[in-house]
Amino acid sequence: MRVLTVCLGNICRSPAAEAALRALAPPGVTVDSAGTAGWHRGDPPYPPMVAAGTRRGLDLTALRARQFETRDFGRFDLILAMDRDNLATIEALRPAGNAVPVRLFLSALPEAGQDVPDPYYTRDFDGCLDLICTASRAWLPYLQHGLQQGR
């Protein structure tokens, strides 16, 4: 089972979600992250997000930003977008006939709303991680089911 988390710049939300899912996922699940924009290609995650993750035992230090690519549809079994704008960008790149599920990250928590607020702008790194960690736990049954289905 291969999962990709996607935000705008791949320096805050999606690397945090990658680290959270990796920490919780059963063996056999691989997780990566990307951004719909390429501004930060090759950069490490944003230092305040790294610090917030470290306080929760999540290590983001080895991660580096990369841009989402059309070929990611063939490399992943599930793509999780951090907000509706990123979801729309991803869907616009979807190759014809591709059926890989693309979902909002918070769709596992319908009561939480649709978008993970971007802490680069809100400055609420801990609040962002609260949502990410809670949603990551909620995705576990889906990931376990995917493993049982042989993905």
N, C-alpha and C positions, 0 to 999 in steps of 0.2 A: 504494500500500500504506500503510495507516494503522494504527499500533500504539499501544496505550495500556498504560502500566505503572501498577499499582495497589498501594498499601500502605495502612496504616491512616490516618495523618494527612497524608500527602503532603508531608512536610517532610524526610525522610531517604532511605529506600530508593527509592521510585518516582521522585523527581526525579533522583536519582543515576543510576538506570537510564535515564531519559529522556535525560540528558546523554550517557551512555556509548553508547547506541544511536544517537543523533543523530550523534555523532562518527564512528561506524563505518559507518553505513548508506549504501547507494548512493543516488545521486540518485533521487528519486521516492518515497522512503520518508519519511513524516512520523511524528513521535513526539510524544506528549503523556503527561501523568501525572495521576493523581487519587488521592484517598484515600477509603476507605469511610466514614470519619467526617468530619464537617465542622468539627471543633474549630478548625482552623487556616486556614479559608477566607481567601484573600487574603494570607496570610503568606508571607514568603520561606522558603526552605529553612533548616533548623537550622544555625547558624553552624559548629559543628564538622564537619558534613558538607560544607558549602561549602568549608571549609579543606582537608579531605581530598581533595575533588574538584579543587581548584585545584592541589594538589601533583602531580596526575596529568594536568593540562592540561584538565580538565573544568570548564566554566563553568556554574555553577548560579545565578548572581546574578540573572538576569532572570526566573527561574521563580517562580510564585506558586501556592500551594496552592488546590485546588478539590476539591469532593466529587464522587465517582462518581455518575452519574445513569443512569437506565434508558435514556434516549435515546442514551447512549454505545454501546449495542449496535448502533444504526443508523449510527453515525459512524465505527466502527473495524472493521478487517478481522481484527485479532488483539488480544486482551486478555490481558496477562500479570500474574498476581497474585504478590506477593512471598511469600505464605505461605498455608497451607491455610485459615486463618480468613478471610482476605480472599477467597480463592477461593469459599468457601461463601457469604459475603455477596453476592458478585457473582452467583453462580448463583441465589440466592434472588430476585434482582431481574430475572432473565432473562425477557423477554416470551415468551409461548407462541409456538412455531414459529420462534423465532430460532435460527440455527445458527452464529453467530459463534464461532470457536474461543476458548475461555478456558482458559489453561494456567498452570501454575506456572512462574515465571520460571526456576527451576533445573531444569525438566524437560529443558532442553537439555543439562544436565550430570547425568545420572542418578546418577553416583558421588558427587555433592556433597550429596545429601540433598534434602529437599523444600522446606524453608523458608529464606529469606534471613533470618538473625537480625536483629532490630531494634536498630540501634546506639543508638537513643535510650535503650534500657534496658541494653544490653550495654556501651556506650561504646567498642566496637571498630569505629570508622568505617573504618579502613584494611582490616580483615578483611572487612567488609561490601563495600567497594569491590573487593577482590580477587575475591570471588564474582561481583559484578555485572559487572565488566569481562570476566571469563572467560566467563560465560554470554552476555554481549552478543555476543562473537565467535562463540560457538556458534550463535546465532540467525541469523547472516548468510546461510547457505544457504537457510533458510526464507524470509527476506525477499526474497532474490534470486529464488527460485522464485515467490513471490507477485507480484513485479513482472512476471515473464515470463507469468504467467497473467492479467495485466491488472487486478490489484487496485490 
